[in-house]
């Protein structure tokens, strides 16, 4: 293909420049393995990234040496080594850079192997191989099936990965049906790489995913979760999510997402809530900040909330007289669905709770522009959001996807006003840490109480007064407390 030649040459030139920057320690490792009679090759992501002009911090190698032989060689080469991946033939090592005035060099070396899943098992069976080409054949995609032999830097590409890289295509090195059958997680990785690299999935591979989507069920939830998280944290998650939905994979790993297609929004317009959710996700990503900002990107909690905030709509859809459609309390139903799904995917409790809470709160702002909120309402908005406030700001703003310019401007202005009021109240009242004007010890002294339920009730009363009226001061707070206690008694 003549038109591809310049692209291939450009890729090769770029790769040579990156590979030339390989640490001398890595080349020395190649010499060490060769002297011991073993092959060693840099493989997978680091090679692919080199052709894309990226320097990878991961140095993954494959070798003809057995794990025991590899461990012995790495013990000689490195300052520390570990065998946590021995079951899969992987041994890791670190060589400290401080003695040589450079960075540490961390490597992982895996014995040539093949993976296969038993039809009823969640764990791959590992069989060690004896050739580099055989090892490359069992990798997920051709763009990850390229290698560079060390120490002489010989490029190895038996499956045309470089051409696929130039075409920006994800193709399996062997029949995709066999590849995905051997390791169903590769189907998730197709979606993830589409998002990370902006590549398209080869038609044959896509067809195989459609045929075998249900086989993802044998893969552990933790491995599926990790792929989904990497997809969401990528530069273009929409591309990966579309692969999941269009191939049917999402029906098995995140069924609430495809269920949003062809739904109708609460404003009675025929809007595809699935597309709306993808748009909200993109807008939320655009509102993430740098490392020193309020919401440093990429932020998994915000991105999950943006994607899933409307998943309660299918469960709450109701056709009203006159042709309207309502989704009453879809935010509450959605919060429960979010918590359930993220628990099934084995997300940690804190992440699941945060995403569910943002889902529950995402409609709280609606109505602010029509009717003025009291200071008390603003305080409750802030305290209910708690540490999620900055994410809630971004989710709420992103949820406005209307094409009506005037309406969009009105909503944006209203939220601008709300944020100004929040900032003003924070300055006046230290809103992030609102407490009653009297603490528990003072309450017990004033009312002559011992620790117990009544002290808690009094505390809640004073907190409600604080929320409603702002700072009362100790004297007024004591008067209000005594009056409440007299009435209660």
Secondary structure, DSSP 8 states (H G I E B T S, - for coil): -HHHHHHHHHHHHHHHHHHTTS-HHHHHHHHHHHHTT--EEEETHHHHHHHTT---S-EEEEESS-HHHHHHHHHHH-SEEEEEEGGGTEEEEEE-STTTTS--EEEEEEESEEEEE-TT-SSEEEEE-S-HHHHHHTSS-GGGS-EEEETTTEEE-TT-HHHHHHHTEE--SS-HHHHHHH-THHHHHHHHHHHHH--EE-HHHHHHHHHHGGGGGGS-HHHHHHHHHHHHTSTTHHHHHHHHHHHTTHHHH-HHHHTTTT---TTSS---HHHHHHHHHHHHHHT-B-TTSSSBSS-HHHHHHHHHTTTTHHHH-EE-TTS-EE-TTHHHHHHHHHHHHHHHTT--HHHHHHHHHHHHHTTTTTTTTTS---HHHHHHHHHHHGGGHHHHHHHHHHT---S-HHHHHHHHHHHHHHHHHHHHHHHHH-GGG---SS-HHHHHHHHT--SSHHHHHHHHHHHHHHHHH----HHHHHHHHHHHHHHH-
